[in-house]
Structure formats: structure tokens, C-alpha cells
Amino acid sequence: MAGDRKIIRVTSFDVAEAAGVSQSTVSRALAGDTSISEPTRQRVIEAARRLNYQVDENAARLRRGRTGTLAVVMICREAQDRKDINPFYFSLLGSTCAAASAKGYETLVSFQDAPENFWGHFQDRRKADGMIVIGTTTNTKAWDYFRDLPEGSHWTCWGSPDNDMPWVRSDNLSGATLATRHLLVRGYKQIVCIGSATSPQRQFQERYEGYAEAMRSAGLEPRLQQVESGLAREEQGRRAAIALSESGEPFDAIFAVCDEMALGALKELTARGYAIPDQIGIIGFDGIRAGAWSTPPLTSIEPDFQMAGTLMVEQLLAKINGTEGSGRRVPVRLVIRGSTRA
């Protein structure tokens, strides 16, 4: 029909003809192969520019045995509604995808919560070059599954239950020490840690250790309010606050090992008439955005999310390229809001 435009697809064969070289020379020249002389490379580049030739990156990656994709697996609690996932992990997911994009990789995201949908064979099936696993450590079946992946699997993770897996974590010890000292400097002395001494969450154990070390350094005895297992984090914090309130033992501050526990405790104590922060100071850990909108806003220890995503992607790419790296720590900072004294 009149006016119809015919689209002509330019191929490497056309560039090869225009430059007077073979197709394999075109591919190698455009890929930066040092065996191609500079005059030949410039002739190929000029021919490609003149013909408006676009390199098929997907095809190029496949020729090199790479997909250009990184898989990101979000581990959830079994049967958990996706909207109830800790918002901390969504922040981590976003920073990881952004870091992958900055390195020229696409991301393939999946949510997994039960044995019937555990799947980590992205590399074997040529769906991704490697995998990053993040999410709740309480799903032990999921971590057992990923721990048993075949040798040669390229992966790293956030929040692994132990040090046998390739991991990236917050600087939990320093962050908990910073949180506890913040409370001490503001005059709180009877500081209780809400957490667990038996949790599979390695980071929770490290945070308790940092708190306990800071308390002992100040000549004070650490005190742990154990949370009930199997509950949502906010409910764990709420019930821990009830137990503290009804114990009859005095306390004037709480360091919770995660923000959701801190928010649960904050809501419960406020409902019981405690004045926050004058009577009771509360600080959490994770820097989730919900903390900025609580009443009063929650003081927290916040990891550098951008750095967290970057370190996970860099560690994974190092493994893909044949370099084994040790665990990496993400720096943290104190975010002071209204739940602790000015």
C-alpha cells in the first residue's frame, strides 16, 4: 500500500560486507577483542555507525554463555500474604534490583514460601547467571533447600542463619552498641532488649550481643525479654511489651532487635498510658519507613540500603567470575526521632 514503510533489519553480515571483513571479525571488533587491529576495528565501527547497526545484546551474552540476568528470591513465611512481608525486605529488594541495573543486568524476582515452590536452578536452566536470596530466616525449610544447591551454583544471600552460606549483613554488633549508647547518653539506665537468644536470625543474636556489651561496659546488667516464636514481628513486640509491663520489674527503655518489634511495643505501651519518650524510650533496628510515621516517630538504626544492594550484586558477580569472597558488612547509622529523649 502507498505510504507503507518497509523496515529493513541490518545484520552483522551487512556490516561485514560494508567493512570488507568476515562476520566473526565484526563480532570480535565490536566486543573489544584485542586480537583485532585498531584500523580494522575503526573500519567496522564506522560501517556499523553508517548502517545504524544495533548489537543484539541478548544474543551476544548467550554466545558468551551468559544471560545478563540475576535472579532475586524473596523467602517468605509459609502461607504468608505478600502484603505482610516485612517492608525492610522490599527496601532491600529495590536496592538490589537498582544495583543490578547499574551493572547492566536485568533481574528476575520470585517469592517462595513452601517446599512445593522452592526453586533455585536458574543457572542450570539458563534463566539467570546467579541468584541473590533475601527474606525471613525463620523459614528453615527454605534455607535448608538453598544450602543444598549443587556445587558450582552462583549465589549469595542476606540474612543467612549461619556463616556457612555466602552472606551480606548489616553491621549488627556496631549498630546495637550505637543504639544502646544512644539510650544511655540520654539518661536511660534500665534498658531491656526485646529479642530472642534462640532465634535462627543470626542478625538478632548479633544485635543482642552488641546491646549486652554496651550495657556491661556501662556497668549495667543486660536484660532480655524473650519474644514468642511463630508470630508476626509486630505481635511479638506487642506481647513482649505486655510481659514487661506486667512483670513488676522496672524498665525505662527498650532496644528492640527489629523495627517491627519496636513498633508493636510502642503501640502497646502508648495504649497502656506510658509516656514515650519521657517515661520509656524505644529504639529499633532496620530503618523501615513506617517508623517515620508512628506516634511518636521511631528512633532506629538504619543500614545503608544502597550499599547493601551494591555489595550483594558485587559479591555475586565476583562468584560468577570465579572469585570467592568472604562475608560483607553493610554500614549503619543512627536515625534519631521522637521515641527517645532529645
VOMI-596848 format. One record per residue: residue in one letter; x, y, z of N, C-alpha, C in turn. Coordinates in steps of 0.001 Angstrom, whole numbers, plus 500000, padded with zeros to 6 digits. Example, Ala and Ser with C-alpha at 12.3 -4.5 7.8 and 13.67 -1.06 7.14 Angstrom:
REM VOMI-596848
A513190494310507800512300495500507800513200496700507800;S512850497750507080513670498940507140512900500030507870;
//
This chain:
REM VOMI-596848
M500853498809500000500000500000500000500886501238500000;A500348502307499347501091503559499309501255504090500716;G502434504557500998502679505127502321503227504123503308;D503101502807503014503664501799503914505183501890503896;R505782501729505069507238501779505172507768500380505406;K508754500018504620509348498701504766510525498796505737;I510497497993506806511570498001507797512638497008507382;I513857497491507195514968496646506796515858496420508015;R516060495169508355516877494829509513518321494649509076;V519191495446509673520611495372509348521239494282510199;T522019493399509569522660492291510279524174492468510282;S524842491603511046526301491642511075526892491296509715;F526141490524508902526592490214507542526694491492506709;D525697492382506857525720493652506113526919494506506539;V527189494540507842528324495312508340529634494715507825;A529696493369507824530903492700507334531169493041505870;E530099493029505039530255493379503624530731494812503455;A530111495734504240530462497156504123531897497420504572;A532370496660505556533713496881506085534767496023505389;G534306495054504582535247494188503879535935493189504784;V535186492690505809535743491703506741534739490577506913;S535104489564507704534190488452507975533219488825509092;Q532126488037509202531163488279510270531795488075511649;S532658487070511765533287486826513061534180488006513452;T534799488651512471535623489825512762534755490978513265;V533569491128512667532638492157513135532294491931514601;S531929490697514938531550490380516320532697490653517279;R533905490217516913535051490400517792535455491860517909;A535357492584516804535732494005516836534786494805517728;L533490494534517605532516495279518394532509494843519859;A533039493648520132533122493169521515534408493619522194;G535291494307521436536532494816522027537652493801522060;D537587492762521225538631491735521189539962492378520793;T540984492201521632542280492850521395543056492229520237;S542590491065519726543280490459518580542966491180517275;I541971492045517275541594492818516086542422494107516060;S543061494380514922543894495579514817543029496829514912;E543643497924515351542885499168515524542305499690514208;P543053499685513087542451500142511812541227499318511414;T541306497990511614540164497131511273538982497437512180;R539277497602513496538212497905514448537500499198514061;Q538254500230513696537653501514513333536839501395512051;R537306500546511105536548500345509861535208499677510153;V535221498702511053533986498008511429533035498961512157;I533582499744513105532754500687513862532116501711512940;E532874502202511969532343503199511043531251502594510168;A531449501348509720530423500683508902529156500455509716;A529305500029510991528147499808511854527397501111512089;R528154502203512299527517503513512526526753503959511296;R527384503789510106526764504229508854525479503463508564;L525463502185508908524286501342508654523292501342509811;N523640502082510898522798502108512096522571500705512643;Y523668499938512721523599498565513201523559498549514723;Q522601497826515292522464497686516733522856496275517141;V523782496177518095524211494862518578523083494214519377;D522792492966519098521808492193519862522501491712521142;E522284492457522248522986492145523492522623490765524016;N521351490381523869520948489063524365521689487951523630;A521781488089522316522488487086521534523970487067521890;A524529488264522087525953488348522438526225487678523779;R525345487910524750525533487289526061525429485773525961;L524457485291525195524278483851525064525489483203524402;R526104483913523424527317483386522805528442483263523820;R528445484179524802529475484148525850529073483224527001;G527899482579526897527430481704527962526805482455529116;R526352483683528921525743484496529961524330484918529527;T523459485107530512522092485535530224521902487036530426;G522798487662531206522621489079531530521519489324532541;T521131488263533250520045488352534242520519487794535574;L520108488433536668520342487919538007518996487602538638;A518862486436539249517626486060539937517673486588541371;V516533487078541848516402487514543239515235486745543849;V515521485939544858514487485130545521514151485763546865;M512878486036547074512388486551548352511775485385549130;I512403485006550242511857483942551092510822484549552046;C509633483970552058508541484435552923508254483360553978;R507515483745555006506998482728555914505965481892555166;E505842480628555523504925479744554808503497480271554887;A502840480343553725501452480812553581501292482285553940;Q502369483039553968502284484461554320501721485280553165;D500777486145553475500269487082552484501409488027552110;R501615488221550820502771489005550365502751490439550887;K501564490976551147501495492346551655501953492441553107;D502080491293553780502501491284555182504005491078555350;I504733490993554235506187490834554316506792492074554953;N507787491878555787508493492983556430508938493996555372;P508514495259555497508877496258554484510383496450554339;F511150496050555354512603496102555249513074495339554014;Y512461494170553759512904493342552640512528493956551294;F511432494704551248511092495385549999512096496503549707;S512562497190550758513602498203550565514878497547550049;L515201496392550606516384495659550186516242495148548754;L515040494686548413514767494212547057514968495344546047;G514432496521546361514564497649545451516013498044545238;S516796498096546324518197498498546197519004497448545435;T518639496176545589519340495103544874519069495181543373;C517810495375543005517461495497541583518127496722540956;A518182497824541704518829499037541197520323498811541002;A520964498098541947522400497821541839522688496908540658;A521823495932540419521997495042539268521868495825537964;S520874496705537907520667497523536710521875498402536428;A522472498952537492523653499808537326524831499032536749;K524838497708536948525894496859536400525519496278535040;G524358496693534500523932496229533188523166494925533189;Y522647494529534364521907493275534468520423493526534694;E519595492656534113518179492627534442517983491725535654;T516826491827536309516554490977537469515269490192537270;L515287488972537756514136488067537726513773487782539171;V512597488250539625512225488184541040511168487100541263;S511372486289542295510347485297542664510165485287544174;F508948484968544606508608484855546024508380483375546330;Q509062482858547340508992481439547649508751481246549149;D507829480347549481507490480194550901507325478763551372;A507217477784550461506942476402550877507647475438549928;P507912474203550376508656473242549557508122473076548146;E506805473196547964506261472994546615506640474108545644;N507104475269546174507539476304545231508997476746545431;F509772475975546221511196476266546307511844475950544958;W512642476869544465513311476629543183514491477573543057;G515672477001542845516859477832542734517747477470541564;H517199476735540581518018476242539469518006477191538268;F518055478487538554518048479486537488519283479347536597;Q520407479068537217521666478958536485521663477732535578;D521223476580536117521198475352535323520283475478534115;R519165476177534293518169476302533220518435477505532307;R519573478152532498519958479316531682518938480445531778;K518334480595532943517412481700533170518104482889533815;A519220482630534506519978483692535165521410483213535356;D522316484173535532523730483837535731524052483544537189;G523172483928538097523378483704539517522153484161540281;M522196484034541598520993484248542402521335484942543718;I520462485868544116520540486525545419519293486132546204;V519486485628547418518367485189548248518246486123549444;I517057486678549649516809487544550801515482487136551434;G515253487576552658513972487291553294514115486686554667;T513005486241555211512956485796556596513826484566556843;T514553484584557940515383483445558322514561482389559054;T513346482726559439512525481784560200512041480612559346;N512100480743558024511682479652557145512874478702556959;T513088477844557942514272476978557931514255475993556763;K513073475558556337512998474628555201513556475277553940;A513272476555553768513773477256552584515298477351552616;W515846477737553763517301477866553859517984476512553718;D517371475455554228517930474114554033517970473771552546;Y516923474166551834516873473888550394518008474605549666;F518178475895549922519205476644549201520609476246549644;R520757475844550904522064475372551381522509474137550602;D521543473322550145521858472059549473521888472175547953;L521946473375547420522056473529545972523353472889545479;P523376472441544228524567471747543713525818472623543788;E526949471971543956528226472676543962528411473384542623;G528921474590542671529081475374541450527965476374541234;S526931476321542074525845477308541975526366478667542427;H526062479687541654526493481038541988525375481744542752;W525591482001544045524555482696544795525147483351546027;T524419484315546533524734484941547803523415485312548467;C523474485744549728522203485962550416522316487047551483;W521162487527551873521037488436553014520313487689554123;G520863487751555337520158487191556484520279485702556630;S521388485110556191521534483665556326521598483264557800;P521088482080558145521078481654559541522478481371560092;D523457481121559241524804480797559711525832481345558736;N527095481109559057528178481639558227528653480668557155;D527981479524557029528371478551556010527918478974554619;M526950479852554552526451480345553271527155481652552915;P527223481977551621527783483285551235526818484381551667;W527270485382552426526327486316553037526790487760552979;V525775488635553081525955490067553331525011490412554473;R525478491170555467524640491546556607524927492968557023;S523997493538557801524253494819558461525380494647559467;D526007495754559824526982495734560915526178495725562216;N525653494552562548524696494416563641525295494736565004;L526504494266565238527141494477566536527350495967566800;S527930496664565824528174498106565991526872498881566091;G525870498468565286524590499165565319523886499036566655;A523900497833567233523259497624568531523999498370569632;T525327498395569540526117499157570506525787500640570414;L525675501136569189525326502533568958523950502858569535;A522981501970569322521622502177569835521602502229571355;T522317501296571982522323501230573444523019502446574045;R524124502854573459524833504040573959523993505300573785;H523228505349572714522320506484572498521341506597573657;L520784505454574087519851505454575218520557505835576518;L521750505301576723522495505591577945522837507071578062;V523276507658576966523645509077576970522443509952577294;R521248509493576938520034510271577196519413509950578556;G520161509275579399519754509112580789518965507867581105;Y518741506998580112518043505746580383519050504752580981;K518652504040582007519556503102582679519011501673582720;Q517682501547582831517074500215582935516577499785581554;I517546499492580703517264499226579289517090497730579064;V515968497362578459515662495962578170515767495736576667;C516340494600576287516373494215574873515210493275574589;I514389493620573606513335492723573125513907491948571951;G513986490629572113514564489798571059514500488341571430;S515488487590570954515499486154571229516930485648571285;A517199484832572287518521484216572408518606482935571600;T517461482451571095517431481173570375516927481322568942;S516749482552568468516214482779567131517178482291566061;P516653481714564957517523481365563835518081482599563123;Q517543483775563481518038485014562892519427485319563458;R520440485068562671521809485340563107521968486811563498;Q521318487688562715521469489119562988520858489510564330;F519784488820564751519187489123566050520154488764567177;Q520842487650567041521827487255568042522950488290568123;E523416488745566970524493489737566942524037491056567572;R522788491421567343522278492674567904522155492574569427;Y521732491410569924521689491249571374523096491333571959;E524058490727571297525443490756571786525975492188571850;G525649492999570832526091494391570838525462495187571964;Y524178494952572199523469495600573309524092495192574645;A524284493875574842524804493363576117526200493904576392;E527017493988575354528373494509575508528351495973575949;A527469496773575350527371498195575718526860498359577144;M525912497525577553525387497595578923526479497258579931;R527210496183579685528266495779580623529381496817580686;S529670497438579541530697498483579524530291499676580376;A528963499874580518528453500964581349528229500525582796;G528630499304583121528457498800584486527044498369584798;L526260498064583762524859497679583935524648496248583465;E523629495603584006523341494216583657522369494161582479;P522717493459581408521771493330580290520556492499580695;R519441492789580060518195492066580366517453491802579065;L517156490549578799516488490148577562515039489786577835;Q514124490403577088512723489999577104512505489125575885;Q512418487825576102512303486862575017510946486992574323;V510967487015572967509712487081572218509198485673571951;E507895485569571678507289484288571355507540483968569885;S507972482759569605508263482372568216506972482107567450;G507074482174566122505949481824565260504934482920565045;L505159484108565599504220485214565446504801486277564518;A503934487144564005504411488291563241505264489165564157;R506249489842563601507187490619564407506486491678565265;E505528492389564695504837493432565453504091492835566644;E503476491665566438502775490990567536503763490502568595;Q504933490058568163505966489665569121506351490843570011;G506525492020569391506875493207570162505766493624571106;R504522493507570639503374493887571474503286492991572709;R503429491682572505503333490750573632504518490895574589;A505680491202574040506843491432574899506622492659575777;A505999493691575215505699494902575994504687494605577091;I503698493778576808502720493372577832503434492650578976;A504334491712578606505059490957579627505915491882580488;L506565492850579864507380493800580623506518494626581564;S505403495117581037504525495981581825503948495247583029;E503650493962582848503001493194583910503977492434584804;S505276492537584505506274491804585290506515492421586658;G506252493706586782506524494391588028507966494846588166;E508828494453587232510223494875587262510367496206586522;P511098497152587100511195498472586468512008498428585179;F511616499255584225512381499457582990512078500864582495;D513047501490581854512814502837581342513174502992579867;A513600501895579230513906501965577798513892500572577197;I513640500522575888513619499259575139514488499406573899;F515388498450573707516052498283572416515475497020571799;A514737497172570702514151496020570007515048495654568831;V515235494351568607516193493919567590515693494129566164;C514449494550565983513988494994564663512879496022564844;D512678496850563834511721497945563920510295497463564134;E509916496372563487508534495918563638508240495519565081;M509184494883565751509002494594567180508900495886567976;A509760496847567646509751498133568350508406498834568176;L507849498783566951506567499441566691505435498752567449;G505474497423567549504467496708568328504528497094569797;A505757497184570336505926497591571736505484499025571946;L505817499893571001505452501309571094503940501494571154;K503221500806570285501760500914570268501147500409571575;E501644499279572067501078498687573274501340499563574498;L502558500055574644502887500868575814502160502207575780;T502020502771574584501258504021574455499805503796574865;A499231502669574419497842502346574773497678502132576276;R498732501708576956498681501483578402498988502745579201;G499214503862578510499374505129579202500800505538579506;Y501778504783579009503179505179579220503512506381578340;A504260507320578890504680508493578131505971508164577387;I505880508191576057507042507935575205507466509268574590;P508673509736574790509869509047575295510232509396576734;D509438510279577401509845510765578726509919509653579761;Q508922508780579766508894507701580750509627506455580240;I509383506129578966510017504961578337510597505393576981;G511868505121576763512485505352575457512473504066574651;I512280504181573335512230502991572473513063503246571217;I513901502265570875514694502337569653514654500981568960;G514586500995567640514555499759566859515781499611565982;F515677498709565018516791498435564113516213497999562777;D516583498641561707516237498311560310515929499557559490;G515454500629560136515185501861559397514037501769558415;I512972500988558750511839500901557825511070502222557826;R510467502552556707509817503855556544508619504034557462;A507967502934557845506808503036558737507184503690560055;G508437503541560468508879504134561723508814505646561732;A508915506253560562508855507720560490507455508242560732;W506439507353560664505042507801560761504334507268562001;S505075506605562891504451506154564141504275507349565076;T503586507134566195503354508213567174503879507781568533;P505014508378568962505879509293568219506710508530567183;P507346509246566261508189508573565265509315507785565936;L509658506658565345510574505698565964512038506013565659;T512834506133566704514283506196566556514779504809566137;S515727504757565204516127503455564667517581503465564201;I518122502270564043519411502065563394519115501633561959;E519616502396561000519285502153559588520520501720558810;P520446500574558127521555500180557263521549501019555989;D522676501092555342522788501791554064522222500859552992;F520943501059552637520279500152551706520964500123550344;Q521381501287549856522053501321548562523329500496548593;M524089500633549673525310499856549819524997498362549941;A523906498026550633523523496615550787523277495969549429;G522496496631548579522238496100547244523515495991546424;T524349497015546504525609497021545750526523495886546182;L526660495677547494527549494628547983527057493238547582;M525734493021547632525222491707547229525461491437545752;V525212492458544919525430492280543481526917492083543195;E527773492877543823529212492746543593529729491386544052;Q529237490916545206529678489609545689529241488504544740;L528008488598544231527522487585543301528315487610541999;L528572488793541456529320488893540199530745488370540377;A531323488579541556532658488040541821532633486516541760;K531581485907542333531465484450542285531271483970540844;I530448484684540082530216484316538693531521484363537899;N532366485328538241533629485497537526534770484686538129;G534422483792539073535412482853539585536162483298540810;T535693484353541491536358484841542689535476484604543896;E535993483903544888535242483667546119535530484793547106;G534497485394547667534673486465548639534112486068549998;S534611486694551036534096486425552380532850487259552624;G532203487072553785531009487840554121531291489330554148;R530273490113553835530418491560553773529464492223554759;R529920493309555382529113494053556346528689495391555755;V527423495726555987526865496993555498526887498016556633;P527424499212556406527453500224557470526050500670557859;V525918501126559111524624501569559639524761502978560200;R523613503628560419523618504959561025522442505082561982;L522595505973562944521535506247563921520591507301563356;V519299506973563317518264507909562872517461508312564110;I517684509529564611517039509975565846515687510599565534;R514650510041566166513301510599566019512717510803567404;G511395510769567516510752511196568756510565510159569831;S510966508899569602510713507863570611511832507775571658;T512858508623571526513887508724572549514052510196572914;R514502510461574128514601511842574618515530512686573750;A515187513959573659516031514897572908517302515147573670;
//
